[in-house]
Amino acid sequence: MDNKMALSSLAMDLKRIALGIHRKSTTMEDRFLLEAMKRKDEVNTQSLLPYMKTIIEQIGLLPKRDAMHRAEDALMYSTRIQNYVLYK
């Protein structure tokens, strides 16, 4: 899988995490959190800009945050990754 596809899929998984938390659907949140962790490992970080490498590393810390911060961070990372894919 190429990096663009992996990053796009990761962005969607992160958006779904935020949506799951907002809807108070822990099943949805847990499912896409697992997907995001798998997708994160598919990304080739060697070709990424430094700030994007940092974001990918921060995604690994999402499970350790409380739900409100997890939702905010997931949505922010999703937007940053989408912009990176679209405009880089």
C-alpha positions as CSV (number, residue, x, y, z in Angstrom):
1,M,0.0,0.0,0.0
2,D,1.4,3.4,-0.9
3,N,1.8,6.1,1.7
4,K,-0.9,8.4,0.3
5,M,-3.5,5.6,0.6
6,A,-2.3,4.6,4.1
7,L,-2.4,8.2,5.3
8,S,-5.8,8.8,3.8
9,S,-7.2,5.7,5.5
10,L,-5.6,6.7,8.8
11,A,-7.2,10.1,8.6
12,M,-10.7,8.5,8.1
13,D,-10.1,6.1,11.0
14,L,-9.2,9.0,13.2
15,K,-12.3,11.0,12.2
16,R,-14.4,8.0,13.0
17,I,-12.8,7.7,16.4
18,A,-13.8,11.3,17.1
19,L,-17.3,10.7,15.8
20,G,-17.7,7.5,17.9
21,I,-16.7,9.4,21.1
22,H,-19.1,12.2,20.2
23,R,-22.0,9.7,19.7
24,K,-21.0,7.9,22.9
25,S,-20.5,4.7,20.9
26,T,-17.6,3.0,22.6
27,T,-17.9,0.0,20.2
28,M,-17.3,2.3,17.2
29,E,-14.5,4.1,18.9
30,D,-12.7,0.9,20.0
31,R,-13.1,-0.6,16.5
32,F,-11.6,2.4,14.7
33,L,-8.9,2.9,17.3
34,L,-7.6,-0.6,16.6
35,E,-7.8,0.1,12.9
36,A,-5.9,3.4,13.3
37,M,-3.1,1.6,15.3
38,K,-2.8,-1.0,12.5
39,R,-2.9,1.7,9.8
40,K,-0.3,3.8,11.6
41,D,2.2,0.9,11.3
42,E,1.6,0.7,7.5
43,V,2.8,4.3,7.0
44,N,6.3,4.6,5.7
45,T,7.6,7.5,7.9
46,Q,11.0,7.8,6.0
47,S,9.4,9.9,3.3
48,L,7.4,12.1,5.6
49,L,8.1,15.7,6.7
50,P,9.3,16.0,10.3
51,Y,6.0,17.4,11.6
52,M,4.1,14.6,10.1
53,K,6.4,12.0,11.7
54,T,5.6,13.6,15.0
55,I,1.9,13.4,14.4
56,I,2.2,9.7,13.5
57,E,4.1,9.1,16.7
58,Q,1.5,11.0,18.7
59,I,-1.3,8.8,17.3
60,G,0.3,5.9,19.3
61,L,-0.5,7.8,22.5
62,L,-4.2,8.2,21.8
63,P,-5.3,5.1,23.8
64,K,-3.7,6.6,26.9
65,R,-5.7,9.8,26.8
66,D,-9.1,10.5,28.3
67,A,-12.1,10.4,25.9
68,M,-12.4,14.2,25.5
69,H,-8.8,14.7,24.7
70,R,-8.7,11.6,22.5
71,A,-11.6,12.9,20.4
72,E,-10.1,16.4,20.1
73,D,-6.6,15.0,19.2
74,A,-8.1,12.4,16.7
75,L,-10.0,15.1,14.9
76,M,-7.0,17.4,14.8
77,Y,-4.7,14.7,13.5
78,S,-7.2,13.6,11.0
79,T,-7.4,17.2,9.5
80,R,-3.6,17.6,9.5
81,I,-3.1,14.3,7.8
82,Q,-5.8,15.1,5.2
83,N,-4.3,18.4,4.4
84,Y,-0.8,16.8,4.1
85,V,-2.1,14.3,1.6
86,L,-4.1,16.8,-0.4
87,Y,-1.5,19.6,-0.6
88,K,1.9,18.1,-0.4
